[in-house]
Amino acid sequence: QVRLAESGGGLVQAGGSLSLSCAVSGLIFSSYSMAWYRQVPGKQREFVARVANYDNTLYADSVRERFTISRDNARSTVYLQMNNLKLEDTAVYYCSAMRTGTPNYWGQGTQVTVSS
């Protein structure tokens, strides 16, 4: 059974930092690209960042230079370091695993709230 478990969300002031983690089990982690998405109520889930199984990374324009995605294949974990957080970063953040361009598996999400 595949399981993606996000952690690390919370409340932070604008300009602050948070680090998200996603622990993965039930699949060959090193064979999957991993990505973070986020969603606010009433809007579509949007792409945030992706790290391929060979460590190539891709970011949404809105988070580039502020967020860093990384992975630890030995721990089957993907991370999202978020710096200089803005009010518009408030969302539920989801971890996903994908073999091609479309996520195959999703986590349950973790809430990130940025306050002024």
C-alpha positions as CSV (number, residue, x, y, z in Angstrom):
1,Q,0.0,0.0,0.0
2,V,1.4,3.3,-1.1
3,R,1.5,6.0,1.6
4,L,2.7,9.7,1.4
5,A,2.6,11.4,4.7
6,E,3.3,15.2,4.8
7,S,4.3,17.0,8.0
8,G,5.7,20.4,9.0
9,G,2.9,22.7,8.2
10,G,1.7,25.4,10.5
11,L,1.3,29.1,11.1
12,V,4.1,31.5,10.3
13,Q,4.4,35.3,9.9
14,A,5.1,36.8,6.5
15,G,8.8,36.8,5.8
16,G,9.3,33.7,7.9
17,S,10.3,30.1,7.0
18,L,8.8,26.6,7.2
19,S,10.1,23.3,6.2
20,L,7.7,20.5,4.9
21,S,8.5,16.8,4.8
22,C,6.9,14.0,3.0
23,A,7.7,10.4,4.0
24,V,6.9,7.8,1.4
25,S,6.3,4.1,1.7
26,G,5.0,1.3,-0.5
27,L,6.8,2.2,-3.7
28,I,10.4,2.3,-5.0
29,F,11.0,5.9,-4.0
30,S,14.1,6.4,-6.2
31,S,12.1,5.4,-9.3
32,Y,9.6,8.3,-8.9
33,S,9.8,12.0,-9.4
34,M,8.4,13.9,-6.4
35,A,6.4,17.1,-6.4
36,W,4.7,19.5,-4.1
37,Y,1.4,21.1,-5.1
38,R,-0.9,23.5,-3.1
39,Q,-4.5,24.4,-3.1
40,V,-6.7,27.1,-1.6
41,P,-10.5,26.7,-1.2
42,G,-12.3,27.4,-4.4
43,K,-9.2,27.2,-6.6
44,Q,-7.5,24.4,-8.6
45,R,-4.6,22.6,-7.1
46,E,-1.4,24.2,-8.5
47,F,2.1,23.0,-9.0
48,V,4.8,24.3,-6.7
49,A,8.0,22.3,-7.3
50,R,9.3,19.0,-8.6
51,V,12.4,17.0,-8.1
52,A,13.2,14.2,-10.5
53,N,14.7,10.9,-9.5
54,Y,18.0,12.2,-10.8
55,D,17.7,15.4,-8.7
56,N,16.7,17.8,-11.6
57,T,14.4,20.4,-10.1
58,L,11.6,22.6,-11.5
59,Y,9.7,25.4,-9.7
60,A,6.7,27.5,-10.3
61,D,7.5,31.1,-11.1
62,S,5.7,32.3,-7.9
63,V,8.1,30.3,-5.6
64,R,11.4,30.3,-7.5
65,E,14.2,31.8,-5.4
66,R,12.2,31.4,-2.2
67,F,11.4,27.6,-2.1
68,T,13.8,24.7,-2.4
69,I,12.8,21.1,-3.0
70,S,15.1,18.3,-2.2
71,R,14.9,14.5,-1.7
72,D,16.7,11.9,0.3
73,N,16.4,8.5,-1.4
74,A,17.9,6.7,1.6
75,R,15.0,8.0,3.8
76,S,12.3,7.9,1.0
77,T,11.5,11.5,1.9
78,V,11.0,14.7,0.0
79,Y,11.4,18.1,1.5
80,L,10.2,21.6,0.7
81,Q,12.1,24.5,2.4
82,M,10.0,27.6,2.2
83,N,11.7,31.0,2.9
84,N,10.4,34.5,2.8
85,L,6.8,33.3,3.0
86,K,4.1,35.6,1.7
87,L,0.4,35.8,2.5
88,E,-0.4,34.3,-0.9
89,D,1.5,31.1,0.0
90,T,-1.3,30.2,2.4
91,A,-2.7,26.9,1.2
92,V,-2.9,23.2,1.8
93,Y,0.3,21.7,0.5
94,Y,0.2,18.2,-1.0
95,C,3.1,15.8,-1.8
96,S,2.8,13.7,-4.9
97,A,4.8,10.9,-6.6
98,M,4.8,10.5,-10.3
99,R,6.4,8.2,-12.9
100,T,5.7,10.6,-15.8
101,G,4.2,14.1,-15.8
102,T,1.0,13.3,-13.9
103,P,0.9,12.5,-10.2
104,N,0.2,8.8,-9.5
105,Y,-0.1,9.2,-5.7
106,W,-1.0,12.0,-3.3
107,G,-0.6,12.6,0.4
108,Q,-3.3,13.9,2.6
109,G,-2.0,17.5,2.7
110,T,-0.7,19.8,5.4
111,Q,-1.9,23.3,6.1
112,V,0.4,26.3,5.7
113,T,-0.9,29.6,7.0
114,V,1.0,32.8,6.5
115,S,-0.1,35.7,8.7
116,S,0.6,39.5,8.4
